[in-house]
Amino acid sequence: MRLRRKKNNTSKLVIEHINHQRPPLSSKLHKQTTLNQIELVPLSASHRDDLIKYASDIQVARTCDLPHPFQPKDADNMIAATSNAERADFVILYQGQFAGVIGLGQINIERSSAWVSYWVAHPFWRRGIATQALEQLKNIAKNEMGLQILITGVWSQNPASKQILVKHGFKTVRCHYRTEHYHNRFNQEHVNEMICHL
């Protein structure tokens, strides 16, 4: 899968999805409004510097599965993964600024399901950005990709994220304790696996 940006003659953002394995994303636009100050744009090499800058923050790493320390090669791997047909990753822009990443992984058209992951850069916390981004991602998943089920996992040490997910209709289906060495960190935490039917 490749996602690229282009401008049409009205200068509005069009998300073009090039992949013959699943229905293409339509050109439905996700415009900014006074109540919704964010937009999602496909992750690309042009975001590399901002990705390295914000993903390397230890406060962000403590909330998700980002590697820490986050290296340039990690950014390159993340950008390269956008060519995977089972992924759709977007940069969250807040008032035109890079504010995080949200995406769908393990996309399974036959099961109409995908795994949701997201993180917001620390300077943009507590502005409702994750809530707005998740709403837009759900619209893309349902209306443009035909998905019916979204799955995710949230650490028990991140209650704010769980509240956002609950607000969007996610329900906990199981909790498990995970102990593993992950991306240079030894993790021990309870993980809440959650599901949302669109």
Residue pairs with C-beta under 8 A, 6 or more apart in sequence:
1 17
1 18
1 19
1 21
1 82
1 83
1 84
1 85
1 86
1 87
1 88
2 18
2 19
2 82
2 83
3 15
3 16
3 17
3 18
3 25
3 42
3 43
3 44
3 82
3 88
3 89
4 16
4 18
4 42
4 44
5 13
5 14
5 15
5 16
5 41
5 42
5 44
6 14
6 16
7 13
7 14
8 14
8 27
12 29
12 31
13 29
13 30
13 39
13 41
14 27
14 29
15 25
15 27
15 30
15 41
15 42
15 140
15 144
16 24
16 25
16 27
17 24
17 25
17 88
17 144
18 24
19 85
21 85
21 109
22 85
22 107
22 109
22 145
22 146
23 145
23 146
25 140
25 144
25 145
26 143
26 144
28 143
28 144
30 39
30 40
30 136
30 139
30 140
31 39
32 38
32 39
36 132
37 94
37 95
37 132
38 92
38 93
38 94
38 99
38 129
38 132
38 133
38 136
39 93
39 136
40 90
40 91
40 92
40 93
40 102
40 133
40 136
40 137
40 140
41 90
41 91
41 93
42 82
42 89
42 90
42 91
43 51
43 78
43 79
43 82
43 89
43 90
43 91
43 101
43 103
44 79
44 82
45 79
47 79
47 91
47 98
48 72
48 75
48 76
48 79
50 91
50 98
51 75
51 78
51 79
51 98
51 101
52 70
52 71
52 72
52 75
54 60
54 98
54 100
54 121
54 122
54 123
55 61
55 66
55 70
55 74
55 75
55 101
55 119
56 68
56 69
56 70
57 121
57 122
58 68
59 122
60 66
60 119
60 120
60 121
60 122
61 67
61 68
61 70
61 185
62 157
63 119
63 155
63 158
63 161
64 117
64 118
64 119
64 155
64 158
65 117
65 182
65 183
66 74
66 119
66 183
67 74
67 183
67 184
67 185
68 183
68 184
68 185
69 184
78 89
78 101
81 87
81 89
82 89
85 107
86 105
86 106
86 107
86 108
87 103
87 104
87 105
87 107
88 103
88 104
88 107
88 114
88 140
88 145
89 101
89 102
89 103
89 104
90 101
90 102
90 103
90 133
90 137
91 98
91 100
91 101
92 98
92 99
92 100
92 101
92 102
92 118
92 120
92 129
92 133
93 99
94 124
94 127
94 129
97 124
98 121
99 120
99 121
99 124
99 129
100 118
100 119
100 120
100 121
100 124
100 129
100 130
100 133
101 118
101 119
102 116
102 117
102 118
102 119
102 130
102 133
102 134
102 137
103 116
103 117
103 118
103 137
104 114
104 115
104 116
104 137
104 141
104 145
104 147
104 150
105 114
105 115
105 116
105 117
106 113
106 114
106 115
107 113
107 114
107 145
107 147
108 114
109 146
111 149
112 146
112 147
112 148
112 149
113 147
113 148
113 149
113 150
113 151
114 141
114 145
114 147
114 149
114 150
114 151
115 150
115 151
115 152
116 134
116 137
116 150
116 151
116 152
117 152
118 130
118 133
118 134
118 137
120 129
120 130
120 133
130 161
130 164
131 164
131 167
131 168
134 164
134 165
134 168
135 168
138 150
138 168
138 196
138 198
141 147
141 150
141 198
142 148
142 198
147 198
148 197
148 198
149 195
149 196
149 197
149 198
150 170
150 195
150 196
150 198
151 193
151 194
151 195
151 196
152 165
152 170
152 193
152 194
152 195
152 196
153 191
153 192
153 193
153 194
154 161
154 162
154 165
154 191
154 192
154 194
155 161
155 189
155 190
155 191
155 192
156 162
156 175
156 189
156 190
156 191
156 192
157 189
162 192
162 194
165 194
165 196
168 196
169 196
169 197
170 194
170 195
170 196
171 194
171 195
171 196
172 192
172 193
172 194
173 193
173 194
173 195
174 192
174 193
175 190
175 191
175 192
175 193
176 190
176 191
176 193
177 188
177 189
177 190
177 191
178 187
178 188
178 189
178 190
178 191
179 186
179 187
179 188
180 186
180 187
181 187
